Amino acid sequence: MSYLKRDKRESHFKDEIRKTFFIYAFIPIIVLTLVTYVSFYFIWSHIIKTQNLSYNRNISAKLNEAVSYYNEMAMEISRDDEIKQVVYDKKVTNTLYYKMYEIANKKNPRCHFLILDSALKPVMTNFYSLPSYFTDKLGSFRNMIRDLNENPDDVLIMTDHSIIPKNDPGVVMIGKAIELHDKIAGYVLFDISGSDIEKILGERALWNVVITDKYNHIAFTTNINFTDPIGKLNTKFIKRQGFIRTGDDSYFVIRNEIAGGVLYIYTFTAIDFLDTVFFVSGSFLILVFTALAVSMFFVARYIANKKTAVIDEIVEAIHNVQNGNLNRRLYINTNDEFKIIGDSFNQMLQDIKELIELNREEAKQSIISELKQLESQFNSHFLYNTLETLKYMVKFDGEAASKIIVKLSNLLRYSMNGSLSNVTLQEDISHTENYLFIQRIRFSSRFNYFVDIDERCRDCVVPKLITQPLIENAIQHNMDRCDQLSVNINAKLLEDKLVITVRDNGDGISAEELNAIKAMLSKTKNDTEHIGLYNVQRRIRLMYGEKYGLMIKSWKGKGTIVKIFLPFKKKVT
């Protein structure tokens, strides 16, 4: 008698239940939590960007409005006949003082005013004491007077960046020469101090503010850490926006220009706390997920064992029957479908035993009935579609075709010449230009190249076809993405190294892919698709050591620069 044997490779139903429980319970929790975690990160980042931008626009608008107003008032006052008379005879009226105070206090930020005669003696002012720059023989004030003398018809805006941090007068100075009888009779000066600017900043617990002139000199700052030793804005922030990391500090920066590009407003949001919060919360989530995974493993096993105990009992009973034990009975009291199966199993065994007894003698004399099996034959029809390759034919004139054949022949002969491994740069570039010529014919005006080789480098020894893979890489990854591709090949001597640069104006490489390429170049085995780059790097490292190789820079949408660093060795004649 032949009985079914259980395949050891067969998976248990309880294992399937455990896997199902794990997949449909634990994994969705992880995915949902991670999505929420990442969403919060991006939402928080968006809030930081939005709030910083709104804050920058607000103070930029206020300061720009004030500067524009004082600019207009300086022009108006310089043309006022009453002011001209006061500058001339020094007789100031209360009405005129009232007018000047009204101008100085109308906008926010407010300002101080100075009306000077031609000898720079104060005629009218609302300063309690004259600012320090007034008595300095050098500095921004004297520069402004000089410029006003040279440009008496213009209103000038200037900053005093001699003191950092800056809350003293002179953060922003707006001046205009006063002319009388075609001569400079005096000057009108509006002065916005740092303390006045502080008043428009409002609640700035989340922001720092820096005001610079167009030369990046800091006129005002709420945090001295943004300055360099000579009073300029730290170069890491100049003309930059977005998320910027400097050492251990991270900021989100917005830059805005006012007064026609004379002044620039930078607002900084420190985001170190954001990185810390998400690092701590991320670490916590990892710990929670680890603990949850362990607990879920045991819970899933417990539930699977509990729910499949009846199935195990049924399977065991079936195995007993397979082994010829027809006296096995199932006692299932779960009051569900499994109880029906158990009762039916018991009844089936009982019926079988009765049939066996009733037909035992008849069965011995009878021919065992042949069991018929129904085969379900599935006739598979596989559909094969023949796709004809579109044939692209490029027609050249005879002379151009001849040149291509010659250059291609030379290039193939050169590349397949096993006796050549090290050649002069001049020779290698000459053969590389064969490749470039063919590509130019192929892509017509869409492709251009330029070669610039320092005369001192032409007889340097280089590996054969060292630049061709880099050029091929540039063409392969950029021709489908840009209307016109330009490749520049440059070679020069840098100290004791030969530096060959291949630059293209293509689509560039994302930061993530660039990091992956750099990581690939540092390995001794290549498991990526960047065969050309890796082979060049590997050849150089094997020939000259770790000191030499490739350096890649790329900017998305702006192109890629690949530099080859080789030892500077002349060919021995």
C-alpha positions in Angstrom: 0.0 0.0 0.0 1.4 3.4 -1.0 0.8 6.4 1.1 1.4 10.1 0.5 4.6 11.4 2.2 5.0 15.0 3.3 7.7 16.9 1.4 10.1 18.4 3.9 10.4 21.5 1.6 6.6 22.1 1.9 5.7 25.2 3.8 3.5 24.9 6.9 0.2 26.7 7.0 1.1 28.3 10.3 4.2 29.7 8.7 2.1 31.3 6.0 -0.2 32.7 8.6 2.8 34.1 10.5 4.2 35.7 7.3 0.8 37.1 6.3 0.3 38.6 9.8 3.8 40.1 9.6 3.4 41.5 6.1 -0.1 42.9 6.5 0.3 44.2 10.0 3.9 45.1 10.8 5.1 46.3 7.4 2.1 48.8 6.8 2.8 50.3 10.2 6.5 50.8 9.3 5.6 52.3 5.9 2.9 54.5 7.3 5.2 55.7 10.0 8.1 56.4 7.7 5.9 58.2 5.2 4.5 60.3 8.1 8.1 60.9 9.4 9.3 62.0 6.0 6.2 64.1 5.4 6.6 65.9 8.7 10.2 66.6 7.7 9.2 68.1 4.4 6.3 70.0 5.9 8.5 71.4 8.6 11.1 72.4 5.9 8.4 74.0 3.9 7.2 76.0 6.9 10.7 77.2 7.6 11.1 78.3 4.0 7.7 80.0 3.9 8.2 81.8 7.2 11.7 83.0 6.4 10.6 84.2 3.0 7.6 86.1 4.4 9.8 87.6 7.1 12.4 88.7 4.6 9.8 90.2 2.3 8.2 92.1 5.2 11.4 93.8 6.4 12.7 94.3 2.9 9.4 96.0 2.0 9.6 98.3 5.0 13.2 99.2 4.6 12.9 99.7 0.9 9.8 101.9 1.4 11.7 104.0 3.9 14.9 104.3 1.8 12.8 105.2 -1.3 10.9 107.9 0.8 14.1 109.4 2.2 15.6 109.3 -1.2 12.7 111.4 -2.6 12.8 113.7 0.4 16.5 114.3 0.0 15.9 115.3 -3.6 13.0 117.5 -2.6 14.8 119.2 0.2 17.9 119.9 -1.9 15.6 121.9 -4.2 13.7 123.7 -1.5 14.5 127.5 -1.6 13.9 127.8 2.1 16.5 125.2 2.8 19.0 126.8 0.4 18.5 130.1 2.3 19.0 128.5 5.7 22.2 126.9 4.5 23.3 130.3 3.3 22.4 132.5 6.2 22.1 129.9 9.0 18.8 131.3 10.2 16.6 128.3 11.1 12.9 128.7 11.8 10.7 126.5 14.0 8.5 125.8 11.0 11.4 124.3 9.1 12.5 122.2 12.1 8.9 121.0 12.4 9.0 120.0 8.7 12.3 118.1 9.0 11.1 116.3 12.1 7.9 115.3 10.3 9.9 113.8 7.5 12.3 112.0 9.8 9.5 110.4 11.9 7.0 109.6 9.1 8.4 106.2 8.0 9.4 103.1 9.9 12.3 102.9 10.4 12.7 106.5 11.4 15.9 108.4 10.7 18.1 111.2 11.9 18.7 114.2 9.6 21.7 116.5 9.1 21.7 119.6 7.0 25.3 120.9 6.6 26.8 123.9 5.0 29.6 123.7 2.5 32.2 123.6 5.3 30.4 120.5 6.8 29.2 122.5 9.8 25.8 121.4 11.0 22.9 123.8 10.3 20.0 121.6 11.3 20.0 118.1 12.9 18.0 116.0 15.3 21.1 114.2 16.6 21.6 114.8 20.3 25.3 114.4 19.6 27.0 114.1 16.3 27.9 110.6 15.2 31.5 109.4 15.4 31.8 109.1 11.6 31.1 112.9 11.4 34.5 113.7 12.9 36.4 110.9 11.2 38.7 112.2 8.4 38.4 108.9 6.7 35.5 106.5 6.3 32.1 106.2 4.6 30.9 109.7 5.5 33.9 111.4 3.9 33.5 109.1 0.9 29.9 110.2 0.6 30.8 113.9 0.7 33.4 113.3 -1.9 30.9 111.4 -4.2 28.3 114.1 -3.7 30.8 116.8 -4.7 31.5 114.7 -7.9 27.8 114.0 -8.5 25.8 117.0 -7.1 22.7 116.1 -9.1 22.4 112.5 -7.7 21.0 111.1 -4.4 23.5 108.7 -3.0 23.0 105.8 -0.7 25.9 104.5 1.3 26.6 102.4 4.4 29.1 102.7 7.2 30.6 99.3 7.8 33.4 100.3 10.1 31.8 98.9 13.3 30.4 95.4 13.7 28.0 94.6 15.3 26.1 97.8 14.3 23.6 99.6 16.3 25.2 103.1 15.9 24.2 105.7 13.4 25.3 105.2 9.8 23.9 101.8 8.9 22.3 103.4 5.9 23.1 107.0 4.8 21.1 108.8 2.1 22.6 112.1 1.0 22.2 114.9 -1.6 24.2 118.0 -2.3 22.4 121.4 -2.0 23.3 123.7 -4.8 22.9 127.5 -4.8 23.9 129.6 -7.8 25.4 126.6 -9.5 27.7 125.9 -6.5 27.5 123.4 -3.7 26.2 125.3 -0.7 25.6 122.4 1.6 24.3 118.9 2.0 21.2 117.1 3.3 21.8 113.7 4.9 19.3 111.1 6.3 20.8 108.5 8.6 19.1 105.2 9.5 20.7 103.7 12.6 20.9 100.1 13.6 18.6 100.7 16.6 16.0 102.1 14.2 16.3 99.0 12.0 16.0 96.8 15.1 12.5 98.3 15.6 11.2 97.0 12.3 12.5 93.4 12.8 9.8 92.5 15.3 9.8 89.2 17.1 12.8 87.4 15.5 13.4 84.5 17.8 13.7 82.2 14.7 15.6 84.6 12.5 18.9 86.5 12.2 19.2 89.5 9.9 22.2 90.8 7.9 22.2 93.9 5.7 25.0 94.3 3.3 25.9 96.7 0.5 26.5 95.5 -3.1 30.2 94.8 -2.2 29.1 92.4 0.6 30.2 94.8 3.4 28.0 94.3 6.4 26.1 97.4 7.4 23.9 95.7 10.0 23.8 92.3 11.6 22.0 90.7 14.5 24.7 88.0 14.8 28.4 88.7 14.5 29.0 85.0 13.5 28.0 85.8 9.9 31.0 88.2 9.4 34.5 87.5 8.2 37.6 89.1 9.8 37.4 92.2 7.5 33.7 93.0 8.2 32.3 91.3 5.1 29.6 88.7 4.9 31.0 85.2 5.3 31.8 83.9 1.8 29.7 80.8 2.4 26.6 82.9 2.3 27.4 85.5 -0.4 24.7 85.5 -3.1 23.4 82.1 -1.9 20.0 81.0 -0.8 18.4 77.8 0.5 19.8 75.3 2.9 23.5 76.0 3.7 25.7 74.0 6.1 28.8 75.7 7.6 30.8 73.4 9.8 28.5 72.2 12.6 25.8 74.9 11.9 23.0 74.7 9.4 20.8 77.5 8.1 18.1 78.3 5.7 18.9 81.6 4.0 16.8 84.0 1.9 18.4 86.9 0.1 16.6 90.0 -1.2 17.8 93.2 -2.8 16.4 96.6 -2.2 17.1 100.2 -3.3 17.9 99.1 -6.8 20.6 96.6 -5.8 22.4 99.0 -3.4 21.4 97.0 -0.3 20.8 93.3 0.3 18.7 91.8 3.1 19.7 88.3 4.3 17.5 86.4 6.7 18.9 83.3 8.4 16.9 80.5 10.1 19.0 78.2 12.2 17.9 74.6 11.5 20.3 72.6 13.7 17.4 71.9 16.0 15.5 70.5 13.1 18.3 68.0 12.3 18.6 67.1 16.0 14.9 66.6 16.4 14.6 64.3 13.4 17.8 62.5 14.2 16.6 61.8 17.8 13.1 60.9 16.6 14.5 58.7 13.8 16.7 56.9 16.3 13.7 56.4 18.6 11.7 55.0 15.7 14.4 52.5 14.9 14.5 51.3 18.5 10.7 51.2 18.5 10.6 49.2 15.2 13.2 46.8 16.5 11.3 46.2 19.7 8.1 45.9 17.7 9.6 43.5 15.2 10.8 41.2 18.0 7.5 41.4 19.8 5.5 40.9 16.6 7.6 37.8 15.8 6.6 36.1 19.0 3.0 37.4 18.9 2.6 36.2 15.3 4.0 32.8 16.2 1.7 32.5 19.2 -1.4 33.5 17.2 -0.4 31.2 14.3 0.2 28.3 16.7 -3.1 28.9 18.4 -5.1 29.3 15.2 -3.5 26.3 13.5 -3.6 23.8 16.4 -6.8 22.3 15.0 -5.3 22.1 11.5 -2.3 20.3 13.0 -4.6 17.8 14.6 -6.5 17.2 11.3 -3.2 16.8 9.4 -2.0 14.3 12.0 -5.2 12.4 11.7 -4.8 12.3 7.9 -1.3 11.0 8.3 -2.6 8.2 10.6 -5.1 7.3 8.0 -2.4 7.3 5.3 -0.5 4.8 7.5 -3.5 2.5 7.7 -5.0 3.6 11.0 -8.7 3.8 10.4 -9.5 3.9 14.1 -8.2 7.5 14.5 -10.9 10.0 15.5 -11.0 13.8 15.7 -12.4 15.5 18.7 -12.9 19.2 17.7 -15.0 21.5 19.8 -14.4 24.8 18.2 -18.0 25.3 17.1 -16.9 26.5 13.7 -16.1 25.1 10.3 -13.3 22.9 11.7 -15.9 21.1 13.9 -17.9 20.2 10.7 -14.7 19.0 9.1 -13.9 16.8 12.1 -17.3 15.3 12.3 -17.3 14.6 8.5 -13.9 13.1 8.9 -15.1 10.7 11.6 -18.2 9.8 9.7 -16.1 9.2 6.5 -13.8 6.8 8.4 -16.8 5.0 9.9 -18.4 4.6 6.4 -15.1 3.4 5.0 -14.8 0.8 7.7 -18.4 -0.4 7.1 -17.9 -0.6 3.4 -14.7 -2.5 3.9 -16.4 -5.0 6.1 -19.4 -5.3 3.8 -17.4 -5.8 0.6 -14.3 -7.6 1.9 -15.3 -11.0 0.4 -16.7 -9.4 -2.7 -13.6 -7.3 -3.2 -11.3 -10.3 -3.0 -13.1 -11.9 -6.1 -13.7 -8.7 -8.0 -11.5 -6.9 -10.3 -10.4 -3.8 -8.6 -12.2 -1.0 -10.4 -9.9 1.2 -12.5 -10.0 4.7 -11.3 -10.4 7.2 -14.1 -8.6 10.5 -14.0 -9.6 13.5 -15.8 -6.7 15.4 -17.4 -7.1 19.0 -18.1 -4.7 19.7 -21.0 -3.9 23.3 -21.7 -2.7 23.9 -25.2 -0.5 26.9 -24.9 -0.2 29.2 -27.9 2.6 31.7 -27.8 2.3 34.7 -29.9 5.6 35.8 -31.6 5.6 39.3 -33.0 8.4 40.1 -35.4 9.6 43.8 -34.9 11.4 45.2 -37.9 14.3 47.5 -37.0 13.8 51.0 -38.3 16.8 51.7 -40.5 18.2 55.1 -40.1 20.3 56.1 -43.1 22.5 59.2 -42.9 23.6 60.4 -46.3 27.0 62.1 -46.6 28.7 63.4 -49.6 31.6 61.3 -51.0 34.4 63.5 -49.6 32.9 63.5 -46.1 32.4 59.8 -46.2 36.0 59.2 -47.3 37.2 61.3 -44.4 35.1 59.4 -41.9 36.4 56.0 -43.2 40.0 57.2 -43.0 39.6 58.6 -39.5 37.7 55.6 -38.2 40.4 53.3 -39.7 43.1 55.3 -38.0 41.3 55.3 -34.7 40.6 51.6 -34.7 44.2 50.8 -35.7 45.4 53.0 -32.9 43.1 51.5 -30.3 43.9 47.9 -31.3 47.6 48.4 -31.5 48.7 46.3 -28.5 52.3 47.5 -28.7 51.3 51.0 -27.6 50.3 51.6 -24.0 52.0 54.9 -23.2 52.0 57.6 -25.8 52.6 61.4 -25.9 49.7 63.6 -25.2 50.0 65.2 -28.6 49.7 61.8 -30.3 46.8 60.7 -28.1 44.9 64.0 -28.7 45.4 63.7 -32.5 43.7 60.3 -32.5 41.1 61.5 -30.1 40.3 64.3 -32.6 39.5 61.6 -35.2 36.8 60.4 -32.8 35.6 64.0 -32.2 35.5 64.6 -36.0 33.3 61.6 -36.6 30.9 62.7 -33.8 30.8 66.2 -35.2 29.8 64.8 -38.6 27.2 62.5 -36.9 25.5 65.2 -34.9 26.3 68.1 -37.3 25.8 71.6 -35.6 24.5 70.0 -32.4 28.0 69.1 -31.4 31.1 71.2 -31.0 34.5 70.6 -29.4 37.5 72.7 -28.6 41.0 71.5 -27.8 43.6 73.7 -25.9 46.9 72.0 -25.0 49.7 73.8 -23.2 52.9 73.6 -25.4 54.8 72.3 -22.4 52.5 69.3 -22.1 52.4 68.1 -25.7 55.3 65.6 -25.3 54.1 64.3 -21.9 53.6 60.6 -21.6 50.0 59.5 -21.0 48.1 56.2 -21.2 46.6 55.5 -24.6 43.1 56.9 -25.3 42.9 58.4 -21.8 40.3 61.1 -22.7 38.2 59.3 -25.3 36.0 57.4 -22.8 35.3 60.6 -20.9 34.2 62.4 -24.1 32.2 59.3 -25.2 30.5 59.4 -21.7 29.6 63.1 -22.1 28.1 62.5 -25.6 26.2 59.3 -24.5 24.5 61.0 -21.5 23.8 64.4 -22.9 23.0 64.3 -26.6 19.4 63.2 -26.0 19.0 65.9 -23.3 20.3 69.1 -24.9 20.0 70.9 -28.2 23.7 71.6 -28.5 26.6 69.9 -26.7 30.0 71.5 -26.5 33.1 69.6 -25.2 36.3 71.3 -24.2 39.6 69.4 -23.8 42.3 71.3 -21.9 45.7 70.3 -20.7 48.1 72.2 -18.5 50.9 71.8 -16.1 50.1 72.2 -12.4 53.2 72.0 -10.2 54.5 68.4 -10.8 51.2 67.1 -12.3 49.7 67.0 -15.8 46.1 68.1 -15.5 43.8 67.2 -18.4 40.3 68.7 -18.2 37.2 67.5 -20.1 34.4 69.9 -19.7 30.9 69.7 -21.2 27.8 72.0 -21.1 25.4 69.1 -20.9 22.6 68.3 -18.4 24.9 67.6 -15.5 24.7 65.0 -12.8 22.5 65.0 -9.7 24.3 65.2 -6.4 23.1 61.7 -5.5 24.4 60.1 -8.7 27.6 62.1 -8.4 28.3 60.7 -4.9 27.6 57.2 -6.2 30.1 57.7 -9.1 32.7 59.0 -6.7 32.1 56.0 -4.4 32.4 53.6 -7.4 35.7 55.2 -8.4 37.2 54.5 -4.9 36.5 50.8 -5.2 38.7 48.0 -6.6 35.7 46.3 -8.2 33.1 47.9 -10.4 29.4 46.8 -10.0 27.8 49.7 -11.9 27.2 50.7 -15.5 29.9 53.4 -15.5 32.5 51.3 -17.2 34.3 54.0 -19.0 34.9 56.2 -16.0 35.9 53.3 -13.8 38.3 51.8 -16.4 40.1 55.2 -16.8 40.4 55.5 -13.0 41.5 52.0 -12.6 44.2 52.3 -15.3 45.6 55.4 -13.7 45.7 54.0 -10.2 47.3 50.8 -11.3 50.0 52.6 -13.4 50.7 55.6 -11.1 49.2 54.9 -7.7 46.5 56.4 -5.5 48.0 59.9 -5.8 46.6 60.3 -9.3 43.2 59.7 -10.9 39.9 61.4 -11.7 38.2 64.3 -10.1 34.6 65.0 -11.1 32.5 68.1 -10.6 29.0 68.5 -11.9 26.0 70.9 -11.5 22.6 69.8 -12.5 21.6 71.6 -15.7 25.0 73.3 -16.0 27.4 70.6 -17.2 30.2 68.4 -15.9 33.9 68.8 -15.4 36.2 65.7 -15.3 39.9 66.3 -14.4 42.6 63.7 -15.0 45.6 64.1 -12.8 48.8 62.3 -14.1 52.5 62.6 -13.3 54.3 65.1 -15.4 56.7 62.9 -17.4 58.4 63.8 -20.7 58.9 61.3 -23.4 62.5 60.1 -23.5 63.9 60.6 -27.0 
